[in-house]
Amino acid sequence: MSQSEHMFTFCNPLSNFTQTSPYETNRDNLLSSLRASSSLGTYSNDTIGLSPDTVFGMFLCRGDINATSCSDCVQTATTEIVTNCTLNSRAVIYYEECMVRYSNVSFFSELEIRPSIVLYIDRPVPNPKRFNQTLSDKLSRLIVNVSSSSSIPYFLEDQERVTQAEGSYDLESMVQCSPDLDQFNCTVCLTAAFLRASTCCGLPSFAQIFTPKCLLRYTVSGLPLTPMSPSSPPPLSSPSPPPLSRPPVSAPPPFLSETPPSPPLLFTRPPNPSGSFSFSVIKGNEIFGRIVVTMTALVFALVNL
């Protein structure tokens, strides 16, 4: 199998089960069922066992990868999640190409935006103000139109050559929701992901935001070769960068106007010789208190407590 890149695993430390229990058997059977379904599409869910040992699970692969890559990612993720969360009754694992989760509580058709992870490359773009508007317009249109996608449910991607005086570049963007969400909740999930990316990371040239129910990603390539000053990680005491324009969403739910989270903790690690990546990890759901980190390219993580 090709090596999928593991980003983070969120385990629930407050809800455990005993080894060799019926729940453990049901969980293993559920993950096996997801593995078997991983070559058939980008999304699948299943329910195994009787109450109180019922296990609910799903996987979601990025819509822009092929069936083999999706299957490889799910195969790896369903094995790794057991290793990282051996006796936890709820867990979510994020890879760059897919996510897998299981729980003792049904989450189908529910809107969930946490725990989520933001992966980004902190390389500046020419004319950030204009890029802000270009990216905002692009993702806003995709979010509004994602429910009309037919070939892959709730998935849209776009490629555009952006020409401007400071230098032209290629902008690739995509949005995706778990097919169990309705149209409104899909839009809300992507809007929340969009706002998180714009407030946590400034304007990086690449960002991918994965939540339990939706995914947003964009990439800027073909940037001009003129030297640009590198951006540094935001200090703990500095205010958040100005957000991108919010996509139109009617009657947004209360969580979009909640009090901002407390200042983040900052962790540092040596940069990877092959290149530097910056990760922001939002631990917004208290049931996922333990974070398992395995990605060697980690430079720093911002954790909102």
Buried (B, 14 or more C-beta within 10 A) or exposed (E): EEEBBBBBBBBBEEBBBEEEBBBBBBBBBBBEBBBEBBEEBBBBBBBBBEEEBBBBBBBBBBBBBEEEBBBBBBBBBBBBBBEBBEBBBBBBBBBBBBBBBBBBEEBEEEBBBBBBBBBBBBBBBBEBEBBBEBBBEBBBBBBBEBBEBEEBBBBBBBEEEBEEEEBEBEBBBBBBBBBBBEEBBBBBBBBBBBBBBBBBBBBBBBBBBBBBBBBBBBBBEEBEEEEEEEBEBBEEEEEEBEBBBBBEBEEBBEEEEEEEEEEBEEBEEEEEEEEBBBBBBBBBBEBBBBBBBEBEBBBBBBBBE
